[in-house]
Amino acid sequence: MAGDKLNFRFSEDLMLFKNNYKIVNSPWVNKIYSGQDPNSQDLLDHLHIIHNRHAGFTEKIATNCCDLDGKNSYELLLDTVDPSTHRDILDLACGSGVLLEYCDKHFPFNLKLSGVDMNDSELKLARTRLLNKDINFYNAKAQELGFIGDSSKDVIFCHWALTLMDPIIPVLKTIKRILKNQGVFSAIVDGDPNSAIGYSDIHNIIYKFVQKIFPNYGLLELGDPRVRSLKTLNELVKKVFHDCEVKITSHVLSFKQKPIVLAKEVSGFFYASLVLSSKHYSILVSELADYFKNISVDGLGEFNLPVNRLIVKKPSKLCSLKK
């Protein structure tokens, strides 16, 4: 009898949850909410919903967070380009086109630029941002790039999207296939949370708040968890690029702003906060603003963001896939 009441209450709560249109109602979230394991298609559907609602949401934090040399994560990727030999650049999961805009402005020579993304809302922003630029955009998943020829790209970028791709092995194999000899694949992914002062505190504030509403949220991360650790990422990449040069460097990027401004920007950078209703999101922003206010200096709070930069250099001889 008690079990029947519990099941009824859970069903009632789930119905209320599903009927609240302000909350992200995706198969991925529904399964997390009910204690099930979502699959790859659930993840894709969830990412589409998030990016349709919040296209371009990572731009401000990614642009404003800089290292001690004043470089943001986009510029860290630009550093991997060799202007003397690299001409054909692909931005994989290009989003709203920020990195392609950096490429277009940064390099004085003519480049062949192209971007791939699976979300139409992001591609719409990218096309608008780079209007009248000779850049090709394609709507496709990273695992399905059969329309791109073998050994055709000098540089392949992936800015903060590798952590969201599942399955990841087909993505890496595709990158290897389309990368030219002496080409470079470089990506920005999550760094060690403990390497950046205060990052774990902010992460915990956000996740603990979200878990009050979705108790199981965070038990299963988006994408392949191996990409989120330097050690497992290195092992994973070397399995595919086994005869290529693989290097991963760690960086901490920082952003200082007034507490309330920082709270809004930082909360909007985490996928976890974007599943909340507008009411709960506002409460979370208020909690983060209090946190940044408590640590502020001269009226400015600071957000420190840990990242890893993956660089894979393909040798002059063809890298054969490991069988």
BALOBA-1460 file (C-alpha; in Angstrom, 3 decimals):
// residues 323
<rec num="1" residu="m" x="0.000" y="0.000" z="0.000"/>
<rec num="2" residu="a" x="2.827" y="2.385" z="0.943"/>
<rec num="3" residu="g" x="4.530" y="1.513" z="-2.332"/>
<rec num="4" residu="d" x="1.373" y="2.379" z="-4.273"/>
<rec num="5" residu="k" x="1.213" y="5.789" z="-2.570"/>
<rec num="6" residu="l" x="4.875" y="6.393" z="-3.330"/>
<rec num="7" residu="n" x="4.431" y="5.457" z="-6.989"/>
<rec num="8" residu="f" x="1.352" y="7.683" z="-7.243"/>
<rec num="9" residu="r" x="3.199" y="10.604" z="-5.683"/>
<rec num="10" residu="f" x="6.168" y="10.113" z="-8.022"/>
<rec num="11" residu="s" x="3.828" y="9.968" z="-11.040"/>
<rec num="12" residu="e" x="2.053" y="13.102" z="-9.846"/>
<rec num="13" residu="d" x="5.347" y="14.960" z="-9.349"/>
<rec num="14" residu="l" x="6.573" y="13.851" z="-12.766"/>
<rec num="15" residu="m" x="3.354" y="15.067" z="-14.395"/>
<rec num="16" residu="l" x="3.722" y="18.471" z="-12.723"/>
<rec num="17" residu="f" x="7.336" y="18.534" z="-13.862"/>
<rec num="18" residu="k" x="6.423" y="17.715" z="-17.460"/>
<rec num="19" residu="n" x="3.618" y="20.276" z="-17.540"/>
<rec num="20" residu="n" x="5.912" y="23.122" z="-16.436"/>
<rec num="21" residu="y" x="6.938" y="24.455" z="-19.841"/>
<rec num="22" residu="k" x="9.513" y="26.748" z="-18.278"/>
<rec num="23" residu="i" x="11.583" y="23.745" z="-17.256"/>
<rec num="24" residu="v" x="13.564" y="21.957" z="-19.962"/>
<rec num="25" residu="n" x="11.425" y="18.943" z="-20.742"/>
<rec num="26" residu="s" x="13.701" y="16.611" z="-22.717"/>
<rec num="27" residu="p" x="13.985" y="12.801" z="-22.803"/>
<rec num="28" residu="w" x="17.430" y="13.141" z="-21.205"/>
<rec num="29" residu="v" x="16.150" y="15.195" z="-18.272"/>
<rec num="30" residu="n" x="13.052" y="13.015" z="-17.866"/>
<rec num="31" residu="k" x="15.185" y="9.887" z="-17.562"/>
<rec num="32" residu="i" x="17.612" y="11.554" z="-15.154"/>
<rec num="33" residu="y" x="14.627" y="12.709" z="-13.087"/>
<rec num="34" residu="s" x="13.219" y="9.182" z="-12.898"/>
<rec num="35" residu="g" x="16.565" y="7.482" z="-12.194"/>
<rec num="36" residu="q" x="17.026" y="5.925" z="-15.652"/>
<rec num="37" residu="d" x="20.088" y="6.006" z="-17.899"/>
<rec num="38" residu="p" x="19.569" y="8.178" z="-20.997"/>
<rec num="39" residu="n" x="21.053" y="7.084" z="-24.321"/>
<rec num="40" residu="s" x="22.913" y="8.953" z="-27.073"/>
<rec num="41" residu="q" x="19.720" y="10.016" z="-28.851"/>
<rec num="42" residu="d" x="18.332" y="11.389" z="-25.584"/>
<rec num="43" residu="l" x="21.502" y="13.476" z="-25.261"/>
<rec num="44" residu="l" x="21.155" y="14.829" z="-28.807"/>
<rec num="45" residu="d" x="17.517" y="15.786" z="-28.215"/>
<rec num="46" residu="h" x="18.461" y="17.499" z="-24.947"/>
<rec num="47" residu="l" x="21.266" y="19.499" z="-26.573"/>
<rec num="48" residu="h" x="18.951" y="20.604" z="-29.374"/>
<rec num="49" residu="i" x="16.386" y="21.900" z="-26.884"/>
<rec num="50" residu="i" x="19.010" y="23.769" z="-24.853"/>
<rec num="51" residu="h" x="20.649" y="25.342" z="-27.898"/>
<rec num="52" residu="n" x="17.331" y="26.232" z="-29.516"/>
<rec num="53" residu="r" x="16.389" y="28.149" z="-26.369"/>
<rec num="54" residu="h" x="19.804" y="29.620" z="-25.592"/>
<rec num="55" residu="a" x="21.767" y="29.772" z="-28.852"/>
<rec num="56" residu="g" x="25.162" y="31.389" z="-28.328"/>
<rec num="57" residu="f" x="24.953" y="31.110" z="-24.532"/>
<rec num="58" residu="t" x="28.657" y="30.229" z="-24.030"/>
<rec num="59" residu="e" x="30.015" y="33.242" z="-25.928"/>
<rec num="60" residu="k" x="30.368" y="35.858" z="-23.181"/>
<rec num="61" residu="i" x="32.152" y="33.707" z="-20.625"/>
<rec num="62" residu="a" x="34.391" y="32.064" z="-23.234"/>
<rec num="63" residu="t" x="35.298" y="35.453" z="-24.706"/>
<rec num="64" residu="n" x="35.875" y="37.254" z="-21.404"/>
<rec num="65" residu="c" x="37.754" y="34.544" z="-19.482"/>
<rec num="66" residu="c" x="41.456" y="35.078" z="-20.203"/>
<rec num="67" residu="d" x="44.810" y="33.740" z="-19.066"/>
<rec num="68" residu="l" x="47.652" y="35.876" z="-17.698"/>
<rec num="69" residu="d" x="48.660" y="36.769" z="-21.266"/>
<rec num="70" residu="g" x="45.168" y="38.067" z="-21.999"/>
<rec num="71" residu="k" x="44.211" y="35.156" z="-24.248"/>
<rec num="72" residu="n" x="40.800" y="33.518" z="-24.113"/>
<rec num="73" residu="s" x="40.026" y="29.926" z="-25.073"/>
<rec num="74" residu="y" x="39.350" y="30.836" z="-28.710"/>
<rec num="75" residu="e" x="42.749" y="32.494" z="-28.970"/>
<rec num="76" residu="l" x="44.441" y="29.496" z="-27.365"/>
<rec num="77" residu="l" x="43.192" y="27.487" z="-30.336"/>
<rec num="78" residu="l" x="44.381" y="30.100" z="-32.836"/>
<rec num="79" residu="d" x="47.895" y="29.644" z="-31.458"/>
<rec num="80" residu="t" x="47.957" y="26.118" z="-32.905"/>
<rec num="81" residu="v" x="47.666" y="27.380" z="-36.492"/>
<rec num="82" residu="d" x="50.827" y="27.636" z="-38.606"/>
<rec num="83" residu="p" x="50.175" y="30.560" z="-41.007"/>
<rec num="84" residu="s" x="52.883" y="29.335" z="-43.382"/>
<rec num="85" residu="t" x="51.240" y="25.998" z="-44.126"/>
<rec num="86" residu="h" x="47.647" y="25.982" z="-42.874"/>
<rec num="87" residu="r" x="44.954" y="27.273" z="-45.207"/>
<rec num="88" residu="d" x="41.879" y="25.033" z="-44.899"/>
<rec num="89" residu="i" x="40.264" y="25.228" z="-41.437"/>
<rec num="90" residu="l" x="37.187" y="23.401" z="-40.160"/>
<rec num="91" residu="d" x="35.435" y="24.402" z="-36.935"/>
<rec num="92" residu="l" x="33.678" y="21.283" z="-35.670"/>
<rec num="93" residu="a" x="30.576" y="22.121" z="-33.612"/>
<rec num="94" residu="c" x="31.076" y="25.753" z="-34.608"/>
<rec num="95" residu="g" x="28.047" y="27.004" z="-32.689"/>
<rec num="96" residu="s" x="27.353" y="30.687" z="-33.262"/>
<rec num="97" residu="g" x="30.544" y="31.187" z="-35.285"/>
<rec num="98" residu="v" x="32.715" y="33.051" z="-32.763"/>
<rec num="99" residu="l" x="35.870" y="31.043" z="-33.455"/>
<rec num="100" residu="l" x="35.452" y="31.362" z="-37.225"/>
<rec num="101" residu="e" x="35.101" y="35.120" z="-36.785"/>
<rec num="102" residu="y" x="38.362" y="35.122" z="-34.808"/>
<rec num="103" residu="c" x="40.049" y="33.205" z="-37.642"/>
<rec num="104" residu="d" x="38.728" y="35.615" z="-40.255"/>
<rec num="105" residu="k" x="39.998" y="38.670" z="-38.334"/>
<rec num="106" residu="h" x="43.226" y="37.233" z="-36.931"/>
<rec num="107" residu="f" x="44.954" y="35.868" z="-40.001"/>
<rec num="108" residu="p" x="45.919" y="38.341" z="-42.778"/>
<rec num="109" residu="f" x="46.018" y="35.717" z="-45.512"/>
<rec num="110" residu="n" x="43.140" y="34.101" z="-47.345"/>
<rec num="111" residu="l" x="41.765" y="31.084" z="-45.555"/>
<rec num="112" residu="k" x="39.239" y="28.505" z="-46.589"/>
<rec num="113" residu="l" x="36.923" y="28.418" z="-43.572"/>
<rec num="114" residu="s" x="34.038" y="26.073" z="-42.875"/>
<rec num="115" residu="g" x="31.860" y="25.252" z="-39.906"/>
<rec num="116" residu="v" x="29.807" y="22.225" z="-38.917"/>
<rec num="117" residu="d" x="27.105" y="22.168" z="-36.276"/>
<rec num="118" residu="m" x="24.077" y="19.970" z="-35.679"/>
<rec num="119" residu="n" x="21.849" y="22.801" z="-34.442"/>
<rec num="120" residu="d" x="20.012" y="25.145" z="-36.829"/>
<rec num="121" residu="s" x="19.607" y="27.908" z="-34.250"/>
<rec num="122" residu="e" x="23.355" y="28.108" z="-33.681"/>
<rec num="123" residu="l" x="24.058" y="28.005" z="-37.426"/>
<rec num="124" residu="k" x="21.598" y="30.826" z="-37.993"/>
<rec num="125" residu="l" x="23.587" y="33.006" z="-35.585"/>
<rec num="126" residu="a" x="26.844" y="31.979" z="-37.254"/>
<rec num="127" residu="r" x="25.589" y="32.853" z="-40.731"/>
<rec num="128" residu="t" x="24.349" y="36.234" z="-39.487"/>
<rec num="129" residu="r" x="27.613" y="36.950" z="-37.674"/>
<rec num="130" residu="l" x="29.663" y="36.116" z="-40.779"/>
<rec num="131" residu="l" x="27.314" y="37.513" z="-43.382"/>
<rec num="132" residu="n" x="29.057" y="38.272" z="-46.700"/>
<rec num="133" residu="k" x="32.029" y="36.125" z="-45.687"/>
<rec num="134" residu="d" x="33.043" y="33.239" z="-47.921"/>
<rec num="135" residu="i" x="32.465" y="30.560" z="-45.297"/>
<rec num="136" residu="n" x="30.668" y="27.259" z="-45.799"/>
<rec num="137" residu="f" x="28.329" y="26.036" z="-43.062"/>
<rec num="138" residu="y" x="26.960" y="22.517" z="-42.749"/>
<rec num="139" residu="n" x="24.266" y="21.064" z="-40.529"/>
<rec num="140" residu="a" x="25.616" y="17.684" z="-39.454"/>
<rec num="141" residu="k" x="26.675" y="15.598" z="-36.480"/>
<rec num="142" residu="a" x="30.381" y="15.139" z="-35.830"/>
<rec num="143" residu="q" x="30.002" y="11.394" z="-36.351"/>
<rec num="144" residu="e" x="28.508" y="11.876" z="-39.822"/>
<rec num="145" residu="l" x="30.909" y="13.882" z="-41.977"/>
<rec num="146" residu="g" x="31.001" y="11.610" z="-44.998"/>
<rec num="147" residu="f" x="30.589" y="14.649" z="-47.257"/>
<rec num="148" residu="i" x="34.075" y="15.880" z="-46.245"/>
<rec num="149" residu="g" x="36.905" y="14.270" z="-48.178"/>
<rec num="150" residu="d" x="39.792" y="12.271" z="-46.727"/>
<rec num="151" residu="s" x="42.910" y="14.270" z="-45.804"/>
<rec num="152" residu="s" x="41.283" y="17.546" z="-46.818"/>
<rec num="153" residu="k" x="41.650" y="19.815" z="-43.760"/>
<rec num="154" residu="d" x="44.808" y="21.508" z="-42.491"/>
<rec num="155" residu="v" x="43.282" y="22.406" z="-39.139"/>
<rec num="156" residu="i" x="40.259" y="21.076" z="-37.266"/>
<rec num="157" residu="f" x="39.059" y="23.017" z="-34.239"/>
<rec num="158" residu="c" x="36.584" y="21.896" z="-31.603"/>
<rec num="159" residu="h" x="35.838" y="24.508" z="-28.960"/>
<rec num="160" residu="w" x="34.209" y="23.052" z="-25.849"/>
<rec num="161" residu="a" x="32.041" y="20.523" z="-27.683"/>
<rec num="162" residu="l" x="34.121" y="17.335" z="-27.502"/>
<rec num="163" residu="t" x="32.844" y="16.788" z="-23.946"/>
<rec num="164" residu="l" x="29.275" y="16.601" z="-25.272"/>
<rec num="165" residu="m" x="29.822" y="14.093" z="-28.075"/>
<rec num="166" residu="d" x="28.656" y="10.537" z="-27.569"/>
<rec num="167" residu="p" x="29.797" y="8.175" z="-28.964"/>
<rec num="168" residu="i" x="33.206" y="9.854" z="-29.070"/>
<rec num="169" residu="i" x="35.367" y="7.234" z="-30.853"/>
<rec num="170" residu="p" x="33.625" y="7.708" z="-34.246"/>
<rec num="171" residu="v" x="34.212" y="11.458" z="-33.888"/>
<rec num="172" residu="l" x="37.941" y="11.005" z="-33.314"/>
<rec num="173" residu="k" x="38.222" y="8.537" z="-36.191"/>
<rec num="174" residu="t" x="36.399" y="10.958" z="-38.488"/>
<rec num="175" residu="i" x="38.722" y="13.790" z="-37.478"/>
<rec num="176" residu="k" x="41.721" y="11.596" z="-38.220"/>
<rec num="177" residu="r" x="40.312" y="10.635" z="-41.599"/>
<rec num="178" residu="i" x="39.714" y="14.174" z="-42.827"/>
<rec num="179" residu="l" x="42.875" y="15.731" z="-41.340"/>
<rec num="180" residu="k" x="45.744" y="16.264" z="-43.775"/>
<rec num="181" residu="n" x="49.232" y="14.952" z="-43.141"/>
<rec num="182" residu="q" x="51.055" y="17.583" z="-41.068"/>
<rec num="183" residu="g" x="47.642" y="18.912" z="-40.082"/>
<rec num="184" residu="v" x="46.544" y="19.860" z="-36.557"/>
<rec num="185" residu="f" x="43.480" y="18.982" z="-34.538"/>
<rec num="186" residu="s" x="43.048" y="21.182" z="-31.478"/>
<rec num="187" residu="a" x="40.257" y="21.320" z="-28.928"/>
<rec num="188" residu="i" x="39.293" y="23.060" z="-25.712"/>
<rec num="189" residu="v" x="37.744" y="20.811" z="-23.074"/>
<rec num="190" residu="d" x="37.041" y="20.931" z="-19.335"/>
<rec num="191" residu="g" x="40.065" y="21.171" z="-17.059"/>
<rec num="192" residu="d" x="40.661" y="19.877" z="-13.538"/>
<rec num="193" residu="p" x="38.102" y="21.630" z="-11.286"/>
<rec num="194" residu="n" x="40.623" y="21.796" z="-8.447"/>
<rec num="195" residu="s" x="43.159" y="23.723" z="-10.531"/>
<rec num="196" residu="a" x="41.131" y="26.940" z="-10.554"/>
<rec num="197" residu="i" x="40.439" y="28.794" z="-7.305"/>
<rec num="198" residu="g" x="36.737" y="28.883" z="-6.486"/>
<rec num="199" residu="y" x="35.576" y="26.851" z="-9.472"/>
<rec num="200" residu="s" x="34.523" y="23.845" z="-7.378"/>
<rec num="201" residu="d" x="32.602" y="26.163" z="-5.036"/>
<rec num="202" residu="i" x="30.614" y="27.617" z="-7.928"/>
<rec num="203" residu="h" x="30.066" y="24.188" z="-9.465"/>
<rec num="204" residu="n" x="28.730" y="22.919" z="-6.141"/>
<rec num="205" residu="i" x="26.411" y="25.897" z="-5.649"/>
<rec num="206" residu="i" x="24.862" y="25.307" z="-9.077"/>
<rec num="207" residu="y" x="24.598" y="21.526" z="-8.857"/>
<rec num="208" residu="k" x="23.299" y="21.461" z="-5.285"/>
<rec num="209" residu="f" x="20.622" y="23.958" z="-6.253"/>
<rec num="210" residu="v" x="19.604" y="21.978" z="-9.349"/>
<rec num="211" residu="q" x="19.572" y="18.744" z="-7.322"/>
<rec num="212" residu="k" x="16.932" y="20.192" z="-4.997"/>
<rec num="213" residu="i" x="14.608" y="20.029" z="-7.993"/>
<rec num="214" residu="f" x="16.192" y="17.123" z="-9.892"/>
<rec num="215" residu="p" x="17.751" y="14.867" z="-7.196"/>
<rec num="216" residu="n" x="19.594" y="12.684" z="-9.725"/>
<rec num="217" residu="y" x="21.064" y="15.511" z="-11.769"/>
<rec num="218" residu="g" x="24.840" y="15.338" z="-11.975"/>
<rec num="219" residu="l" x="25.085" y="11.612" z="-11.329"/>
<rec num="220" residu="l" x="25.495" y="11.202" z="-15.072"/>
<rec num="221" residu="e" x="27.384" y="13.899" z="-16.981"/>
<rec num="222" residu="l" x="26.615" y="14.963" z="-20.537"/>
<rec num="223" residu="g" x="28.742" y="13.154" z="-23.110"/>
<rec num="224" residu="d" x="31.667" y="10.772" z="-22.560"/>
<rec num="225" residu="p" x="33.238" y="11.270" z="-19.091"/>
<rec num="226" residu="r" x="36.687" y="10.231" z="-20.380"/>
<rec num="227" residu="v" x="37.012" y="13.585" z="-22.144"/>
<rec num="228" residu="r" x="36.743" y="15.440" z="-18.811"/>
<rec num="229" residu="s" x="39.959" y="14.070" z="-17.312"/>
<rec num="230" residu="l" x="43.452" y="14.833" z="-18.595"/>
<rec num="231" residu="k" x="44.627" y="11.253" z="-17.997"/>
<rec num="232" residu="t" x="41.656" y="9.481" z="-19.616"/>
<rec num="233" residu="l" x="41.484" y="12.017" z="-22.465"/>
<rec num="234" residu="n" x="45.142" y="11.381" z="-23.249"/>
<rec num="235" residu="e" x="44.565" y="7.613" z="-23.248"/>
<rec num="236" residu="l" x="41.428" y="7.932" z="-25.362"/>
<rec num="237" residu="v" x="42.997" y="10.139" z="-28.031"/>
<rec num="238" residu="k" x="46.163" y="8.052" z="-28.271"/>
<rec num="239" residu="k" x="44.104" y="4.943" z="-29.024"/>
<rec num="240" residu="v" x="42.940" y="6.549" z="-32.262"/>
<rec num="241" residu="f" x="45.873" y="8.869" z="-33.035"/>
<rec num="242" residu="h" x="48.366" y="6.226" z="-31.909"/>
<rec num="243" residu="d" x="51.190" y="7.307" z="-34.214"/>
<rec num="244" residu="c" x="50.562" y="11.042" z="-34.013"/>
<rec num="245" residu="e" x="51.928" y="13.624" z="-31.602"/>
<rec num="246" residu="v" x="49.437" y="14.251" z="-28.788"/>
<rec num="247" residu="k" x="49.858" y="17.060" z="-26.288"/>
<rec num="248" residu="i" x="47.496" y="18.354" z="-23.594"/>
<rec num="249" residu="t" x="48.181" y="21.570" z="-21.709"/>
<rec num="250" residu="s" x="46.275" y="22.918" z="-18.699"/>
<rec num="251" residu="h" x="45.197" y="26.554" z="-18.385"/>
<rec num="252" residu="v" x="43.241" y="28.709" z="-15.953"/>
<rec num="253" residu="l" x="41.201" y="31.552" z="-17.459"/>
<rec num="254" residu="s" x="39.784" y="34.362" z="-15.320"/>
<rec num="255" residu="f" x="37.004" y="36.937" z="-15.567"/>
<rec num="256" residu="k" x="36.419" y="39.848" z="-13.166"/>
<rec num="257" residu="q" x="33.143" y="41.749" z="-13.019"/>
<rec num="258" residu="k" x="30.544" y="43.142" z="-10.651"/>
<rec num="259" residu="p" x="28.989" y="40.275" z="-8.623"/>
<rec num="260" residu="i" x="25.503" y="40.388" z="-10.169"/>
<rec num="261" residu="v" x="26.851" y="40.641" z="-13.729"/>
<rec num="262" residu="l" x="29.285" y="37.805" z="-13.068"/>
<rec num="263" residu="a" x="26.543" y="35.666" z="-11.497"/>
<rec num="264" residu="k" x="24.330" y="36.019" z="-14.576"/>
<rec num="265" residu="e" x="27.115" y="35.217" z="-17.010"/>
<rec num="266" residu="v" x="28.532" y="32.298" z="-15.024"/>
<rec num="267" residu="s" x="25.166" y="30.665" z="-14.352"/>
<rec num="268" residu="g" x="24.356" y="30.843" z="-18.049"/>
<rec num="269" residu="f" x="27.563" y="29.010" z="-18.907"/>
<rec num="270" residu="f" x="26.598" y="25.785" z="-17.090"/>
<rec num="271" residu="y" x="24.221" y="23.378" z="-18.825"/>
<rec num="272" residu="a" x="22.893" y="22.344" z="-15.417"/>
<rec num="273" residu="s" x="21.408" y="25.770" z="-14.686"/>
<rec num="274" residu="l" x="19.659" y="25.882" z="-18.058"/>
<rec num="275" residu="v" x="17.239" y="23.088" z="-17.116"/>
<rec num="276" residu="l" x="15.670" y="25.320" z="-14.440"/>
<rec num="277" residu="s" x="12.473" y="27.322" z="-14.674"/>
<rec num="278" residu="s" x="12.906" y="31.078" z="-14.918"/>
<rec num="279" residu="k" x="11.833" y="31.418" z="-11.268"/>
<rec num="280" residu="h" x="14.412" y="28.947" z="-9.979"/>
<rec num="281" residu="y" x="17.070" y="30.328" z="-12.309"/>
<rec num="282" residu="s" x="16.624" y="33.789" z="-10.781"/>
<rec num="283" residu="i" x="17.067" y="32.359" z="-7.289"/>
<rec num="284" residu="l" x="20.248" y="30.587" z="-8.375"/>
<rec num="285" residu="v" x="21.636" y="33.810" z="-9.869"/>
<rec num="286" residu="s" x="20.940" y="35.547" z="-6.560"/>
<rec num="287" residu="e" x="22.862" y="32.855" z="-4.643"/>
<rec num="288" residu="l" x="25.814" y="33.154" z="-7.004"/>
<rec num="289" residu="a" x="25.762" y="36.941" z="-6.729"/>
<rec num="290" residu="d" x="26.016" y="36.616" z="-2.942"/>
<rec num="291" residu="y" x="28.968" y="34.259" z="-3.358"/>
<rec num="292" residu="f" x="30.819" y="36.639" z="-5.692"/>
<rec num="293" residu="k" x="30.011" y="39.589" z="-3.443"/>
<rec num="294" residu="n" x="31.586" y="37.806" z="-0.469"/>
<rec num="295" residu="i" x="34.839" y="37.235" z="-2.344"/>
<rec num="296" residu="s" x="34.874" y="40.533" z="-4.219"/>
<rec num="297" residu="v" x="37.811" y="42.925" z="-4.139"/>
<rec num="298" residu="d" x="37.181" y="46.607" z="-4.894"/>
<rec num="299" residu="g" x="33.644" y="45.706" z="-5.906"/>
<rec num="300" residu="l" x="34.629" y="43.009" z="-8.415"/>
<rec num="301" residu="g" x="34.140" y="39.271" z="-8.121"/>
<rec num="302" residu="e" x="36.315" y="36.760" z="-9.962"/>
<rec num="303" residu="f" x="35.477" y="33.581" z="-11.854"/>
<rec num="304" residu="n" x="38.348" y="31.189" z="-12.589"/>
<rec num="305" residu="l" x="37.763" y="28.629" z="-15.306"/>
<rec num="306" residu="p" x="39.958" y="25.520" z="-15.741"/>
<rec num="307" residu="v" x="40.472" y="24.237" z="-19.285"/>
<rec num="308" residu="n" x="42.602" y="21.698" z="-21.097"/>
<rec num="309" residu="r" x="43.864" y="22.341" z="-24.605"/>
<rec num="310" residu="l" x="44.287" y="19.209" z="-26.689"/>
<rec num="311" residu="i" x="46.682" y="19.394" z="-29.656"/>
<rec num="312" residu="v" x="47.123" y="16.506" z="-32.093"/>
<rec num="313" residu="k" x="49.706" y="16.861" z="-34.874"/>
<rec num="314" residu="k" x="49.501" y="14.453" z="-37.749"/>
<rec num="315" residu="p" x="52.929" y="13.513" z="-39.178"/>
<rec num="316" residu="s" x="53.898" y="13.789" z="-42.799"/>
<rec num="317" residu="k" x="53.327" y="10.080" z="-43.283"/>
<rec num="318" residu="l" x="49.743" y="8.847" z="-43.134"/>
<rec num="319" residu="c" x="48.518" y="7.931" z="-39.653"/>
<rec num="320" residu="s" x="46.783" y="4.581" z="-40.083"/>
<rec num="321" residu="l" x="43.881" y="3.750" z="-37.801"/>
<rec num="322" residu="k" x="44.758" y="1.353" z="-35.021"/>
<rec num="323" residu="k" x="42.939" y="-1.875" z="-35.506"/>
